[in-house]
Every structure is written in C-alpha cells, then in structure tokens.
Amino acid sequence: MLYEQIFGQLAQRKVRYLVIGGIAVNIHGYPRATGDLDIMISLERDNINEFITLVKDLGFSPRIPVKIEEFGDPEKVEMWKKEKQLKVFSVYNPQNEFEHIDVMVENYIDFDSAYSRREVVSARGIDIPVMDIDDLIELKRIAGRKRDEIDIKALQKIKEIKNEGR
C-alpha cells in the first residue's frame, strides 16, 4: 500500500483530514524517519464513518482488539480514552504491518480552524492537506514528548529561515 493510494482514497471519499506527525514535519522541510501516517480528522459522525469505510475497504484492521466500527461510537472512544489512555486509533494492513495509520481520537486543536489554515501539497495530482507549521508546533507542544521537542526546534528554525527570505 502506498501513501498515494491512501491519500487518493481520502480525497475521493472527501474525508476531511490533516496530515500531522512525522510526514507533516518532513513536508515542512525537516527530514526525519517516520514509520506511519498520522492524521487528524474532523470528528463529525459522517466524516468518521467515511474514514471507517475507507480503511475497511483498504483491508486495514485496528491495532487494539476492537471492531473497527467502534471508532464511530463516541461512548466507546470515551471509554478507550479513560481506561486505556488512548490518544490515537491505530489501523494497519495485516498483509504488511509497516503500513499503518494513526488517527487522533481527540482533536487538541480545533479542527475547523486548523483546516482553514492548512497547507495543501500536490503529489501525482492528489491534493494533500497538511497541518500548517504553527498549528503543528502547537500540537507537538501539547504532546510534549522528547521527539516532539526536537521537531519543534527544527520547525521553528524552518520558520525563521522562511521569514528571513521575505
């Protein structure tokens, strides 16, 4: 499975999402290794259901032992957040476990606002919405992991370089 196929399906099915995480960091100009696709989606019921249908059609399965449809049940998701401290819902391709998508179960930044500020990159005719650099820095600040601190420093440096060029 290529990211191209996933992005193509997300666009075709009109799933409202933003690329976040390592791939977004790469797109903004800081090359670092990443092993998954991290996204934030609009948590509106129809959008979640379309995402669920998409990953099922691609043959993906949840990493945790639940039915994939349960991601569309707000009560189940709340239970996962409380009982399992779940921050992302991970789905993977059982044919190739290196192919996986992590989708945030709670949006720590308002999705609609972030979506309005998104940067769109085109690859092979597919428009890919990427979280804007300021929102990405804020999201990483909220996450607060060591890896995020490194990304924040790199992203701030990229912002400085871009601002010098203006």
C-alpha positions as CSV (number, residue, x, y, z in Angstrom):
1,M,0.0,0.0,0.0
2,L,1.4,3.3,-1.0
3,Y,0.6,6.6,0.7
4,E,-0.5,7.7,-2.7
5,Q,-3.4,5.2,-2.6
6,I,-4.4,6.2,0.9
7,F,-4.3,10.0,0.1
8,G,-6.2,9.3,-3.2
9,Q,-8.9,7.4,-1.3
10,L,-9.2,10.1,1.4
11,A,-9.6,12.7,-1.4
12,Q,-12.0,10.7,-3.4
13,R,-14.2,10.0,-0.4
14,K,-14.0,13.6,0.7
15,V,-12.7,12.7,4.2
16,R,-11.8,15.9,6.0
17,Y,-8.3,15.4,7.4
18,L,-5.0,16.9,8.0
19,V,-1.6,15.2,7.8
20,I,0.2,15.7,11.1
21,G,3.2,14.0,12.8
22,G,6.4,12.9,11.1
23,I,5.2,13.2,7.5
24,A,4.0,16.7,8.1
25,V,7.3,17.6,9.7
26,N,9.0,16.1,6.5
27,I,6.8,18.1,4.2
28,H,7.6,21.3,6.1
29,G,11.3,20.7,5.5
30,Y,12.8,18.7,8.3
31,P,13.7,15.2,7.1
32,R,13.4,12.6,9.8
33,A,12.4,9.0,9.8
34,T,8.8,8.0,10.5
35,G,7.1,4.7,10.2
36,D,3.4,5.7,10.0
37,L,0.9,8.2,8.7
38,D,-0.5,10.4,11.4
39,I,-3.7,12.2,10.7
40,M,-6.2,14.4,12.5
41,I,-9.8,14.1,11.1
42,S,-12.9,16.1,11.6
43,L,-14.7,14.2,14.3
44,E,-18.1,14.8,12.8
45,R,-20.1,11.5,12.6
46,D,-20.4,11.3,8.8
47,N,-16.6,12.0,8.4
48,I,-15.7,9.3,10.9
49,N,-18.0,6.8,9.2
50,E,-16.5,7.6,5.8
51,F,-13.0,7.1,7.3
52,I,-14.0,3.8,8.8
53,T,-15.4,2.6,5.5
54,L,-12.3,3.6,3.7
55,V,-9.9,1.8,6.0
56,K,-12.1,-1.3,5.9
57,D,-12.2,-1.2,2.1
58,L,-8.3,-1.0,2.1
59,G,-8.2,-4.1,4.3
60,F,-6.8,-2.4,7.4
61,S,-7.6,-3.6,10.9
62,P,-7.4,-1.9,14.4
63,R,-4.2,-2.5,16.4
64,I,-6.3,-2.9,19.6
65,P,-8.7,-5.8,19.8
66,V,-11.9,-4.0,18.9
67,K,-14.2,-3.8,15.9
68,I,-13.2,-1.0,13.5
69,E,-16.8,0.3,13.5
70,E,-16.4,1.1,17.2
71,F,-14.3,4.1,16.3
72,G,-17.6,5.6,15.2
73,D,-19.1,5.2,18.7
74,P,-18.4,8.2,20.8
75,E,-19.1,6.3,24.0
76,K,-16.6,3.6,23.1
77,V,-14.0,6.2,22.2
78,E,-14.5,8.0,25.5
79,M,-14.1,4.7,27.3
80,W,-10.8,3.9,25.4
81,K,-9.5,7.4,26.3
82,K,-10.3,6.9,30.0
83,E,-9.5,3.2,30.5
84,K,-6.6,2.8,28.1
85,Q,-5.4,6.4,27.9
86,L,-5.8,6.1,24.1
87,K,-4.7,9.1,22.2
88,V,-4.7,7.7,18.7
89,F,-6.7,4.9,16.9
90,S,-4.2,2.8,15.0
91,V,-5.1,0.8,12.0
92,Y,-2.7,-1.3,10.0
93,N,-2.5,-3.5,6.9
94,P,-2.3,-7.2,8.1
95,Q,-0.6,-8.0,4.9
96,N,2.2,-5.6,5.7
97,E,2.3,-4.4,9.4
98,F,4.6,-1.5,8.4
99,E,1.6,0.2,6.7
100,H,-0.4,1.9,9.4
101,I,-2.4,5.0,10.1
102,D,-2.7,6.7,13.4
103,V,-5.8,8.9,13.7
104,M,-6.2,11.2,16.7
105,V,-9.3,10.2,18.9
106,E,-9.5,13.8,20.3
107,N,-8.5,17.0,18.5
108,Y,-6.4,19.1,20.8
109,I,-6.6,21.9,18.3
110,D,-9.9,23.0,16.8
111,F,-10.2,21.0,13.6
112,D,-12.1,23.6,11.5
113,S,-9.7,26.4,12.4
114,A,-6.7,24.2,11.7
115,Y,-8.3,23.1,8.4
116,S,-8.8,26.7,7.3
117,R,-5.1,27.3,7.8
118,R,-3.9,24.1,6.2
119,E,-1.2,23.9,3.6
120,V,-2.0,21.9,0.5
121,V,0.7,20.0,-1.3
122,S,0.1,18.2,-4.6
123,A,1.6,14.8,-5.3
124,R,0.7,12.9,-8.5
125,G,-2.4,15.0,-9.0
126,I,-3.7,14.5,-5.4
127,D,-4.1,17.4,-3.1
128,I,-2.9,16.5,0.4
129,P,-3.9,18.8,3.3
130,V,-1.1,19.3,5.8
131,M,-1.4,21.0,9.1
132,D,0.2,24.4,8.9
133,I,3.5,24.8,10.6
134,D,2.2,27.0,13.6
135,D,-0.6,24.5,14.3
136,L,1.9,21.6,14.0
137,I,4.2,23.3,16.5
138,E,1.3,23.8,18.9
139,L,0.1,20.2,18.6
140,K,3.6,19.0,19.3
141,R,3.9,21.3,22.3
142,I,0.7,19.8,23.6
143,A,2.0,16.2,23.1
144,G,5.2,17.1,24.9
145,R,7.3,14.0,24.0
146,K,11.1,14.2,23.5
147,R,10.7,13.6,19.8
148,D,8.2,16.4,19.6
149,E,10.6,18.8,21.3
150,I,13.2,18.0,18.6
151,D,10.6,18.5,15.9
152,I,9.5,21.9,17.4
153,K,13.1,23.2,17.4
154,A,13.5,22.2,13.8
155,L,10.1,23.6,12.7
156,Q,10.9,26.9,14.5
157,K,14.2,27.1,12.6
158,I,12.4,26.4,9.3
159,K,10.0,29.3,10.2
160,E,13.0,31.6,10.9
161,I,14.6,30.7,7.6
162,K,11.3,31.3,5.7
163,N,10.8,34.6,7.4
164,E,14.3,35.8,6.6
165,G,13.5,35.2,2.9
166,R,10.6,37.6,2.9
